[in-house]
Amino acid sequence: MKFTHPENCGNAPKKLLLIQLYKAIAFADAQFLLESLEEAVVLEIVGDRTVRGKDDVISEIKGFADRDLTGVHIGDVLTHGNVAAAYGTLSFRDFSVEFCDVYKFGRFGPKAKITEIRSYRIPAKL
């Protein structure tokens, strides 16, 4: 598994949290996912479906990552207040997906949990 991310996130707690979130997805760290999401979290996969509730969102994330995920590249993470966005590439054995995920946190502090995720996914050419 290859995992790459920008190195300039040391002073931004939400940037670090999102990088750790993608790392948890890549390396199947369900405990980190449990600790990062609000109970009533909503994941909207734009143009496809909406998943509600922590357990169902974690199942959706794990199901997507279980498709022979071989690499995660985070291009950048942007944050402002209680919102953030990350974009990059998810590489699988037979295909790749470009993504942009937009996050909303339940509050503004560094320990805030994720309440909403809007995920935009586009198949990438190999």
Backbone as ProteinMPNN parsed JSONL, in Angstrom:
{"seq_chain_A": "MKFTHPENCGNAPKKLLLIQLYKAIAFADAQFLLESLEEAVVLEIVGDRTVRGKDDVISEIKGFADRDLTGVHIGDVLTHGNVAAAYGTLSFRDFSVEFCDVYKFGRFGPKAKITEIRSYRIPAKL", "coords_chain_A": {"N_chain_A": [[0.846, -1.179, 0.0], [0.671, 2.094, -0.974], [0.976, 5.265, 0.405], [0.571, 8.627, 0.191], [0.938, 12.094, 1.038], [0.503, 15.679, 1.504], [3.165, 17.399, 3.089], [2.964, 19.67, 4.605], [1.245, 20.167, 6.839], [1.447, 20.44, 9.566], [0.654, 22.415, 11.462], [-2.089, 22.57, 11.551], [-4.803, 21.311, 12.961], [-7.219, 20.067, 11.911], [-6.479, 19.447, 9.304], [-4.487, 17.565, 9.772], [-6.081, 15.63, 11.049], [-7.733, 14.799, 8.908], [-5.852, 13.735, 7.128], [-4.983, 11.611, 8.717], [-7.411, 10.262, 8.785], [-7.725, 9.348, 6.11], [-5.522, 7.695, 6.066], [-6.347, 5.835, 7.964], [-8.447, 4.681, 6.542], [-7.012, 3.548, 4.426], [-5.416, 1.671, 5.759], [-7.186, 0.121, 7.173], [-8.103, 0.929, 9.811], [-10.418, 0.768, 11.841], [-11.081, 1.685, 14.384], [-10.068, 4.323, 14.559], [-11.724, 5.54, 12.681], [-14.214, 5.246, 13.974], [-13.809, 6.948, 16.156], [-13.653, 9.422, 14.945], [-16.0, 10.216, 13.743], [-19.276, 11.646, 14.069], [-22.208, 10.286, 15.684], [-24.544, 10.612, 14.118], [-23.605, 11.004, 11.543], [-23.522, 11.908, 8.065], [-23.005, 10.625, 4.882], [-22.736, 11.639, 1.684], [-22.553, 10.385, -1.431], [-22.043, 11.883, -4.17], [-24.379, 11.977, -6.759], [-24.895, 9.289, -6.555], [-25.573, 7.844, -3.954], [-26.855, 8.231, -0.566], [-25.673, 7.818, 2.684], [-26.445, 7.142, 6.024], [-25.637, 7.59, 9.472], [-23.215, 6.436, 11.81], [-22.272, 3.676, 11.887], [-23.188, 2.622, 9.408], [-21.954, 4.372, 7.618], [-19.241, 3.835, 8.12], [-19.192, 1.143, 7.297], [-19.71, 1.536, 4.552], [-17.424, 3.005, 3.781], [-15.391, 1.153, 4.398], [-16.143, -0.929, 2.68], [-15.721, 0.219, 0.173], [-12.957, 0.668, 0.288], [-12.053, -1.932, 0.519], [-11.849, -2.986, -2.008], [-9.453, -4.034, -3.276], [-7.582, -1.918, -2.747], [-4.719, -0.156, -3.556], [-3.259, 2.131, -3.312], [-3.128, 5.446, -1.909], [-3.286, 8.776, -2.628], [-3.046, 11.93, -1.439], [-3.716, 14.993, -2.632], [-4.064, 17.594, -1.591], [-5.198, 19.234, 1.416], [-7.662, 21.322, 2.556], [-8.735, 23.726, 4.916], [-11.169, 25.574, 6.805], [-12.467, 27.129, 9.467], [-15.212, 25.294, 10.486], [-15.292, 23.616, 8.311], [-13.913, 21.568, 5.675], [-11.87, 20.347, 2.978], [-10.656, 17.745, 0.896], [-8.576, 16.448, -1.662], [-7.61, 14.049, -4.172], [-6.183, 10.927, -5.257], [-7.419, 7.64, -5.435], [-6.087, 4.537, -5.735], [-6.627, 1.424, -7.214], [-6.329, -2.115, -7.813], [-7.204, -2.571, -10.497], [-8.201, -0.135, -11.419], [-8.501, 3.49, -11.05], [-9.561, 6.221, -8.984], [-10.356, 9.577, -9.003], [-10.834, 11.907, -6.422], [-12.789, 14.263, -4.543], [-13.455, 15.286, -1.448], [-15.709, 16.816, 0.722], [-15.949, 18.129, 3.896], [-17.84, 18.562, 6.901], [-17.636, 19.712, 10.166], [-18.759, 19.122, 13.542], [-18.269, 21.152, 15.322], [-16.036, 23.932, 16.01], [-13.542, 23.516, 17.222], [-10.285, 21.85, 17.721], [-10.749, 19.17, 18.353], [-13.054, 18.406, 17.146], [-15.677, 16.415, 15.692], [-16.568, 14.689, 12.653], [-19.469, 15.547, 10.86], [-20.741, 15.641, 8.406], [-20.168, 14.431, 5.107], [-19.454, 15.062, 1.802], [-18.922, 13.413, -1.062], [-17.214, 13.493, -4.016], [-16.61, 11.647, -6.835], [-14.624, 10.53, -9.494], [-13.993, 8.397, -12.155], [-10.684, 7.593, -13.045], [-8.29, 7.709, -15.716], [-6.192, 4.988, -16.421]], "CA_chain_A": [[0.0, 0.0, 0.0], [1.404, 3.348, -1.038], [0.193, 6.357, 0.978], [1.299, 9.896, 0.119], [0.147, 13.264, 1.423], [1.337, 16.872, 1.642], [3.905, 17.437, 4.361], [2.862, 21.0, 5.201], [0.006, 20.224, 7.614], [1.782, 20.311, 10.971], [0.059, 23.375, 12.38], [-3.53, 22.625, 11.322], [-5.349, 20.066, 13.515], [-8.192, 19.402, 11.044], [-5.732, 18.861, 8.183], [-3.871, 16.342, 10.294], [-7.136, 14.652, 11.284], [-8.174, 14.235, 7.633], [-4.79, 12.858, 6.635], [-5.07, 10.394, 9.518], [-8.629, 9.569, 8.371], [-7.428, 8.601, 4.885], [-4.593, 6.628, 6.446], [-7.167, 4.815, 8.621], [-9.154, 3.984, 5.473], [-6.025, 2.762, 3.681], [-4.865, 0.579, 6.56], [-8.303, -0.538, 7.865], [-8.131, 1.277, 11.228], [-11.82, 1.061, 12.145], [-11.163, 2.424, 15.652], [-9.894, 5.742, 14.275], [-12.953, 5.985, 12.031], [-15.235, 5.355, 15.025], [-13.515, 8.103, 17.007], [-13.633, 10.65, 14.153], [-17.317, 10.513, 13.181], [-20.443, 11.789, 14.949], [-23.172, 9.186, 15.544], [-25.514, 10.889, 13.053], [-22.877, 11.448, 10.352], [-24.147, 11.648, 6.766], [-22.089, 10.546, 3.748], [-23.402, 11.717, 0.389], [-21.721, 10.107, -2.593], [-22.798, 12.717, -5.096], [-24.823, 11.288, -7.96], [-25.04, 7.852, -6.347], [-26.395, 7.487, -2.805], [-26.601, 8.866, 0.723], [-25.574, 6.843, 3.77], [-26.638, 7.858, 7.287], [-25.291, 6.898, 10.707], [-21.8, 6.07, 11.916], [-21.994, 2.286, 11.511], [-23.395, 2.442, 7.972], [-20.914, 5.138, 6.911], [-17.997, 3.063, 8.238], [-19.334, -0.01, 6.401], [-19.567, 2.028, 3.179], [-16.01, 3.354, 3.579], [-14.617, -0.093, 4.387], [-16.491, -1.659, 1.469], [-15.04, 0.858, -0.949], [-11.519, 0.448, 0.448], [-11.763, -3.366, 0.399], [-11.789, -3.366, -3.429], [-8.049, -4.114, -3.683], [-6.951, -0.608, -2.676], [-3.258, -0.288, -3.601], [-2.596, 3.391, -3.018], [-3.885, 6.665, -1.625], [-2.498, 10.001, -2.785], [-3.795, 13.133, -1.089], [-3.111, 16.152, -3.282], [-4.045, 18.674, -0.606], [-6.297, 19.344, 2.359], [-7.947, 22.729, 2.826], [-9.66, 23.868, 6.028], [-11.561, 26.912, 7.24], [-13.515, 27.007, 10.479], [-15.698, 23.929, 10.702], [-15.386, 22.905, 7.037], [-12.628, 21.176, 5.094], [-11.949, 19.575, 1.737], [-9.438, 17.026, 0.515], [-8.674, 15.839, -2.986], [-6.496, 13.177, -4.495], [-6.426, 9.75, -6.076], [-7.456, 6.315, -4.825], [-5.668, 3.562, -6.748], [-7.007, 0.047, -6.98], [-5.587, -3.015, -8.701], [-7.626, -2.472, -11.893], [-8.719, 1.183, -11.773], [-8.226, 4.584, -10.125], [-10.639, 7.178, -8.801], [-10.031, 10.909, -8.498], [-11.875, 12.262, -5.468], [-12.793, 15.481, -3.756], [-14.373, 15.095, -0.333], [-15.959, 18.038, 1.476], [-16.305, 17.726, 5.257], [-18.338, 19.533, 7.87], [-17.396, 19.269, 11.533], [-19.817, 19.507, 14.465], [-17.889, 22.389, 16.005], [-14.861, 24.565, 15.443], [-12.312, 23.166, 17.922], [-9.414, 20.823, 17.138], [-11.246, 17.823, 18.67], [-14.376, 18.264, 16.539], [-15.93, 15.208, 14.91], [-17.164, 14.907, 11.338], [-20.921, 15.365, 10.826], [-21.187, 15.485, 7.017], [-19.157, 14.231, 4.058], [-19.943, 15.019, 0.408], [-17.827, 12.799, -1.798], [-17.27, 13.548, -5.469], [-15.687, 10.621, -7.346], [-14.564, 10.452, -10.953], [-13.036, 7.378, -12.615], [-9.481, 8.151, -13.677], [-7.675, 6.852, -16.721], [-4.977, 4.314, -15.939]], "C_chain_A": [[0.89, 1.24, 0.0], [0.496, 4.465, -0.555], [1.032, 7.628, 0.925], [0.356, 11.045, 0.445], [1.076, 14.47, 1.516], [1.973, 16.913, 3.029], [3.721, 18.735, 5.133], [1.641, 21.176, 6.091], [0.235, 20.239, 9.12], [1.087, 21.25, 11.925], [-1.459, 23.485, 12.229], [-4.173, 21.314, 11.776], [-6.337, 19.349, 12.588], [-7.525, 18.806, 9.802], [-5.101, 17.545, 8.619], [-4.915, 15.248, 10.509], [-7.571, 14.013, 9.97], [-7.102, 13.353, 7.005], [-4.808, 11.537, 7.402], [-6.313, 9.577, 9.147], [-8.378, 8.749, 7.111], [-6.441, 7.466, 5.158], [-5.353, 5.493, 7.129], [-7.961, 4.013, 7.591], [-8.194, 3.043, 4.753], [-5.57, 1.525, 4.451], [-5.899, -0.068, 7.484], [-8.286, -0.323, 9.384], [-9.54, 1.727, 11.598], [-11.969, 1.878, 13.424], [-11.004, 3.923, 15.42], [-11.139, 6.309, 13.601], [-14.063, 6.182, 13.057], [-15.05, 6.625, 15.851], [-13.646, 9.432, 16.27], [-15.006, 11.104, 13.665], [-18.367, 10.682, 14.275], [-21.383, 10.613, 14.71], [-24.09, 9.378, 14.344], [-24.849, 11.379, 11.764], [-23.627, 11.049, 9.079], [-23.061, 11.672, 5.7], [-22.934, 10.588, 2.479], [-22.361, 11.455, -0.689], [-22.488, 10.718, -3.755], [-23.099, 11.949, -6.386], [-25.072, 9.809, -7.784], [-25.984, 7.54, -5.196], [-25.982, 8.3, -1.575], [-26.658, 7.794, 1.793], [-25.624, 7.621, 5.082], [-26.277, 6.978, 8.484], [-23.873, 6.356, 10.678], [-21.505, 4.654, 11.433], [-22.13, 2.068, 10.01], [-22.354, 3.194, 7.152], [-19.588, 4.379, 6.966], [-18.056, 1.83, 7.345], [-19.145, 0.394, 4.945], [-18.103, 2.33, 2.867], [-15.168, 2.082, 3.486], [-14.896, -0.893, 3.118], [-15.802, -1.093, 0.245], [-13.542, 0.569, -0.894], [-11.13, -1.016, 0.277], [-11.651, -3.846, -1.04], [-10.355, -3.373, -3.946], [-7.395, -2.743, -3.779], [-5.436, -0.782, -2.622], [-2.532, 1.009, -3.276], [-3.565, 4.523, -2.758], [-2.917, 7.828, -1.78], [-3.412, 11.175, -2.453], [-3.053, 14.313, -1.706], [-2.988, 17.322, -2.332], [-5.267, 18.572, 0.277], [-6.445, 20.821, 2.678], [-8.949, 22.801, 3.967], [-9.968, 25.339, 6.275], [-12.71, 26.75, 8.237], [-13.917, 25.564, 10.683], [-15.934, 23.175, 9.393], [-13.984, 22.606, 6.51], [-12.893, 20.432, 3.792], [-10.599, 18.913, 1.497], [-9.654, 16.466, -0.879], [-7.456, 14.98, -3.233], [-6.938, 12.021, -5.363], [-6.423, 8.502, -5.204], [-7.126, 5.33, -5.93], [-6.033, 2.161, -6.289], [-6.244, -0.818, -7.975], [-5.923, -2.764, -10.173], [-8.138, -1.099, -12.321], [-8.284, 2.207, -10.733], [-9.425, 5.517, -10.09], [-10.039, 8.489, -8.303], [-11.161, 11.297, -7.561], [-11.691, 13.682, -4.952], [-13.869, 15.273, -2.697], [-14.473, 16.392, 0.447], [-16.542, 17.62, 2.826], [-16.893, 18.895, 6.035], [-18.156, 18.914, 9.249], [-18.49, 19.816, 12.445], [-19.531, 20.768, 15.249], [-16.57, 22.877, 15.432], [-13.542, 24.105, 16.06], [-11.531, 22.037, 17.273], [-9.875, 19.392, 17.4], [-12.62, 17.557, 18.051], [-14.474, 16.988, 15.716], [-16.665, 15.572, 13.618], [-18.658, 14.605, 11.396], [-21.44, 15.124, 9.415], [-19.986, 15.288, 6.101], [-19.896, 14.209, 2.72], [-18.765, 14.548, -0.418], [-18.109, 12.84, -3.296], [-16.208, 12.594, -5.996], [-15.799, 10.556, -8.859], [-13.582, 9.357, -11.332], [-11.879, 8.046, -13.343], [-8.961, 7.179, -14.712], [-6.409, 6.254, -16.147], [-3.785, 4.667, -16.787]], "O_chain_A": [[1.749, 1.405, 0.866], [-0.626, 4.608, -1.04], [2.092, 7.697, 1.547], [-0.844, 10.99, 0.176], [2.294, 14.311, 1.597], [1.363, 16.501, 4.016], [4.277, 18.881, 6.222], [1.049, 22.255, 6.094], [-0.718, 20.061, 9.88], [0.937, 20.92, 13.102], [-2.051, 24.431, 12.749], [-4.101, 20.312, 11.064], [-6.291, 18.123, 12.492], [-7.963, 17.769, 9.303], [-5.179, 16.54, 7.912], [-4.674, 14.082, 10.195], [-7.76, 12.798, 9.919], [-7.422, 12.324, 6.409], [-4.664, 10.469, 6.808], [-6.282, 8.347, 9.187], [-8.772, 7.585, 7.042], [-6.525, 6.402, 4.544], [-5.048, 4.322, 6.906], [-8.132, 2.804, 7.744], [-8.522, 1.883, 4.501], [-5.363, 0.462, 3.866], [-5.538, -0.726, 8.46], [-8.435, -1.274, 10.151], [-9.82, 2.924, 11.661], [-12.892, 2.684, 13.535], [-11.729, 4.717, 16.02], [-11.564, 7.423, 13.909], [-14.778, 7.183, 13.009], [-16.022, 7.294, 16.201], [-13.74, 10.477, 16.914], [-15.165, 12.242, 13.226], [-18.359, 9.964, 15.276], [-21.353, 10.007, 13.638], [-24.386, 8.42, 13.629], [-25.473, 12.095, 10.98], [-24.274, 10.004, 9.02], [-22.286, 12.625, 5.619], [-23.742, 9.694, 2.228], [-21.403, 12.214, -0.839], [-23.455, 10.142, -4.254], [-22.214, 11.361, -7.009], [-25.424, 9.126, -8.746], [-27.08, 7.026, -5.421], [-24.936, 8.948, -1.542], [-27.569, 6.967, 1.814], [-24.938, 8.631, 5.24], [-26.573, 5.784, 8.507], [-23.396, 5.879, 9.649], [-20.578, 4.454, 10.648], [-21.289, 1.407, 9.4], [-21.917, 2.709, 6.107], [-18.886, 4.292, 5.958], [-17.064, 1.5, 6.695], [-18.495, -0.322, 4.183], [-17.601, 1.953, 1.809], [-14.33, 1.954, 2.594], [-13.977, -1.475, 2.542], [-15.35, -1.841, -0.622], [-12.929, 0.261, -1.916], [-9.988, -1.311, -0.075], [-11.379, -5.025, -1.265], [-10.08, -2.759, -4.976], [-6.731, -2.435, -4.769], [-4.923, -1.476, -1.745], [-1.333, 1.0, -2.996], [-4.667, 4.564, -3.304], [-1.863, 7.864, -1.145], [-4.431, 11.383, -3.112], [-1.91, 14.598, -1.349], [-1.944, 17.971, -2.264], [-6.246, 17.91, -0.065], [-5.474, 21.491, 3.029], [-9.909, 22.031, 3.997], [-9.157, 26.223, 5.999], [-13.793, 26.286, 7.878], [-13.089, 24.714, 11.008], [-16.69, 22.204, 9.366], [-13.013, 23.285, 6.844], [-14.0, 19.954, 3.544], [-9.549, 19.451, 1.847], [-10.76, 16.061, -1.239], [-6.413, 15.148, -2.601], [-7.92, 12.106, -6.1], [-5.552, 8.321, -4.353], [-7.81, 5.29, -6.953], [-5.786, 1.767, -5.149], [-5.586, -0.3, -8.877], [-5.023, -2.745, -11.012], [-8.479, -0.918, -13.49], [-7.765, 1.852, -9.675], [-10.202, 5.591, -11.042], [-9.309, 8.514, -7.312], [-12.328, 11.046, -7.865], [-10.584, 14.221, -4.932], [-15.046, 15.106, -3.016], [-13.46, 16.998, 0.795], [-17.505, 16.856, 2.888], [-16.503, 20.049, 5.857], [-18.479, 17.747, 9.47], [-19.08, 20.856, 12.153], [-20.449, 21.389, 15.785], [-16.048, 22.299, 14.478], [-12.496, 24.301, 15.441], [-12.037, 21.348, 16.387], [-9.419, 18.477, 16.713], [-13.275, 16.576, 18.404], [-13.495, 16.537, 15.121], [-17.295, 16.625, 13.515], [-19.076, 13.564, 11.903], [-22.469, 14.472, 9.24], [-18.932, 15.894, 6.292], [-20.839, 13.44, 2.53], [-17.728, 15.21, -0.468], [-19.104, 12.297, -3.776], [-15.035, 12.716, -5.644], [-16.89, 10.53, -9.427], [-12.439, 9.38, -10.875], [-12.076, 8.951, -14.154], [-9.164, 5.97, -14.601], [-5.642, 6.935, -15.465], [-2.68, 4.191, -16.527]]}, "name": "protein", "num_of_chains": 1, "seq": "MKFTHPENCGNAPKKLLLIQLYKAIAFADAQFLLESLEEAVVLEIVGDRTVRGKDDVISEIKGFADRDLTGVHIGDVLTHGNVAAAYGTLSFRDFSVEFCDVYKFGRFGPKAKITEIRSYRIPAKL"}
